[in-house]
Amino acid sequence: MLFAKRLKAGYTLVEVLVVVSILGILSAMGVAGLQQAVANARVKDAAVNTAAFVERVANLSSQRNEVLCLRIASGDPQRLFVVRDKGTRDCESPNEGIIDEFTIDAPAKFIANSEASSGCPTTMRDWIGNEAKVPFKPRIGLAATPPEGGICIQYGGRDVYGAVRKDKNKNRVVPMWKVGNDRTSNNNWNNWTEL
């Protein structure tokens, strides 16, 4: 009788395999959820920091009494440049070199909202695209931020987006984010969350 109790003191191989497989499944679900949470947090952070940078550019434009333009760095979608436009003052061909820059952490990147795969509203006037001609002009009593439009951010290849846009009603720059790319409702801000 004592000998039989000693043999029963351990776990069988089947029991150990069942426990290990359950732990594996639970940890895989946790990793997927953690990756999504990291993507959401990084896009939110990029949107808030970009909004602060846009406000800084608007203040700089007013302080210097100069027209400033934003451009995505060639070959580096994580970097924005601020350039002067003393010529035509409409950002058609900024001619005064880089006076400031801003970088977000990869894999987040700035995207032109005209891209077909973009989850950003295609009706939003883009402040940073190669075709964008949106100047930050000093105006007496008003912010130099363009009256409409914004900047779009995407987290790598995921459908996690951030945006910075000018809210006409609140007359300020608003950081926003969303998850998903529903092409039927991309042309409005109803499915975005303000940060």
Secondary structure, DSSP 4 states (H G I P E B T S, - for coil): -HHHHHHTTS--HHHHHHHHHHHHHHHHHHHHHHHHHHHHHHHHHHHHHHHHHHHHHHHHHHHHT--EEEEEETTEEEEEEEEE--SSSSSSS--S-EEEEEE--TTEEEE-TTSTT--S-TTSPBSSSTT----B--BTTB-SS-SS-EEEEEETTSSEEEEEEEETTTTEEEEEEEE---TTSTTSSTT-EE-
